Amino acid sequence: MIQSQFKSLLTQLETANQHMDELVKLLDTSWVDRLFDPTTIIALVVALLAGMQWLTSEKQRKQEIFEKRWELYSRVFDLYYQQQVLNQKIDVKKLLPYANEANFLFDKNVAKHIMGLVSFKGKDLDYDWFNKPFKRYMRIK
């Protein structure tokens, strides 16, 4: 019985020594050696690919938002053009869906601006007045 316990302790001691040797080897390696370790290189490549994928999807998201904003801007400008050049009256019911959509794609100021087309009294097309609230959002960054 004592002999089997002694053998068990000897086995545990050998395992501990092996782990200690591995720890010493790990501590003795420089950071340059660890940097060129295959596991580190694979992790860096995976991180680089993930970052590139995120950048691509972020650009795509911004492009899609810009396209939706541009579409809404164009539709609202058509109404503004009809009012100013063709002298067609715009009522609130017609502008309400556009203002609601603008509230989500832009902000409250653009939605208020769209609703303000009903009471706009300018003559001809005043591009500066019309474009002012949209300028902040109509760039792809």
C-alpha positions as CSV (number, residue, x, y, z in Angstrom):
1,M,0.0,0.0,0.0
2,I,2.8,2.4,0.9
3,Q,4.6,1.5,-2.2
4,S,1.6,2.3,-4.5
5,Q,1.1,5.6,-2.7
6,F,4.8,6.4,-3.3
7,K,4.5,5.5,-7.0
8,S,1.4,7.8,-7.2
9,L,3.3,10.6,-5.6
10,L,6.2,10.1,-7.9
11,T,3.9,10.3,-10.9
12,Q,2.3,13.5,-9.7
13,L,5.8,15.0,-9.0
14,E,6.9,14.1,-12.6
15,T,3.8,15.7,-14.0
16,A,4.3,18.8,-11.9
17,N,8.0,19.0,-13.0
18,Q,6.9,18.8,-16.7
19,H,4.4,21.6,-16.2
20,M,7.1,23.6,-14.4
21,D,9.4,23.1,-17.3
22,E,6.8,24.3,-19.8
23,L,6.1,27.4,-17.6
24,V,9.8,28.2,-17.5
25,K,10.1,27.8,-21.2
26,L,7.2,30.1,-21.7
27,L,8.6,32.7,-19.4
28,D,12.0,32.5,-21.0
29,T,10.6,33.2,-24.5
30,S,10.7,36.8,-25.5
31,W,7.7,38.8,-26.7
32,V,9.1,38.6,-30.3
33,D,9.0,34.8,-30.1
34,R,5.5,34.8,-28.8
35,L,4.5,37.3,-31.5
36,F,5.6,34.9,-34.2
37,D,3.9,31.9,-32.6
38,P,1.4,30.4,-35.1
39,T,-1.5,30.8,-32.7
40,T,-0.7,34.5,-32.3
41,I,-0.4,35.0,-36.1
42,I,-3.7,33.3,-36.7
43,A,-5.4,35.4,-34.0
44,L,-4.1,38.6,-35.6
45,V,-5.2,37.6,-39.1
46,V,-8.7,36.7,-37.8
47,A,-8.9,40.1,-36.0
48,L,-7.8,41.9,-39.2
49,L,-10.4,40.1,-41.3
50,A,-13.1,40.8,-38.7
51,G,-12.1,44.5,-38.7
52,M,-12.2,44.7,-42.5
53,Q,-15.6,43.0,-42.6
54,W,-17.0,45.4,-40.0
55,L,-15.7,48.4,-42.1
56,T,-17.3,47.0,-45.2
57,S,-20.6,46.5,-43.5
58,E,-20.5,49.9,-41.9
59,K,-19.9,51.6,-45.3
60,Q,-22.7,49.6,-46.8
61,R,-25.1,50.6,-44.0
62,K,-24.2,54.3,-44.5
63,Q,-24.7,54.0,-48.2
64,E,-28.1,52.5,-47.7
65,I,-29.2,55.2,-45.3
66,F,-27.9,57.9,-47.7
67,E,-29.9,56.3,-50.5
68,K,-33.1,56.3,-48.4
69,R,-32.5,59.9,-47.4
70,W,-31.9,60.9,-51.0
71,E,-35.1,59.3,-52.1
72,L,-37.1,61.1,-49.5
73,Y,-35.4,64.4,-50.3
74,S,-36.1,64.0,-54.0
75,R,-39.8,63.3,-53.3
76,V,-40.2,66.3,-51.0
77,F,-38.3,68.5,-53.5
78,D,-40.8,67.4,-56.2
79,L,-43.6,68.6,-54.0
80,Y,-41.8,71.9,-53.3
81,Y,-41.2,72.4,-57.1
82,Q,-44.9,71.7,-57.8
83,Q,-45.9,74.3,-55.3
84,Q,-43.4,77.0,-56.3
85,V,-43.2,76.6,-60.0
86,L,-46.5,75.0,-61.0
87,N,-48.5,76.8,-58.3
88,Q,-50.1,73.6,-57.0
89,K,-51.2,73.8,-53.4
90,I,-49.8,71.3,-50.9
91,D,-52.0,70.3,-48.0
92,V,-51.0,68.9,-44.7
93,K,-52.4,65.4,-45.5
94,K,-50.1,65.1,-48.4
95,L,-47.0,66.1,-46.4
96,L,-47.7,64.1,-43.2
97,P,-46.3,60.8,-44.5
98,Y,-43.1,62.5,-45.7
99,A,-42.7,64.3,-42.4
100,N,-43.2,61.0,-40.5
101,E,-40.6,59.3,-42.6
102,A,-38.2,62.2,-42.2
103,N,-38.6,62.0,-38.5
104,F,-37.0,58.5,-38.6
105,L,-34.4,59.1,-41.4
106,F,-33.3,62.6,-40.3
107,D,-34.7,64.3,-37.2
108,K,-37.5,66.5,-35.9
109,N,-36.1,69.6,-37.5
110,V,-36.3,68.2,-41.0
111,A,-39.8,66.9,-40.3
112,K,-40.9,70.4,-39.1
113,H,-39.3,71.9,-42.2
114,I,-41.3,69.6,-44.5
115,M,-44.5,70.5,-42.7
116,G,-43.5,74.1,-43.1
117,L,-43.9,73.8,-46.9
118,V,-47.6,74.3,-46.4
119,S,-47.1,77.8,-45.1
120,F,-44.0,78.8,-47.2
121,K,-44.6,82.1,-48.9
122,G,-41.4,82.5,-50.9
123,K,-41.4,83.1,-54.7
124,D,-39.6,80.9,-57.1
125,L,-37.3,78.1,-55.9
126,D,-35.3,79.1,-52.8
127,Y,-32.7,76.3,-52.8
128,D,-30.9,77.7,-49.8
129,W,-34.0,77.7,-47.7
130,F,-35.1,74.3,-48.8
131,N,-31.7,72.6,-48.5
132,K,-30.6,74.1,-45.2
133,P,-31.9,71.4,-42.8
134,F,-31.0,68.5,-45.2
135,K,-27.3,69.5,-45.7
136,R,-26.1,68.0,-42.4
137,Y,-27.4,64.6,-43.4
138,M,-26.8,64.4,-47.1
139,R,-23.1,63.4,-46.9
140,I,-21.6,60.0,-46.8
141,K,-19.0,60.0,-44.1
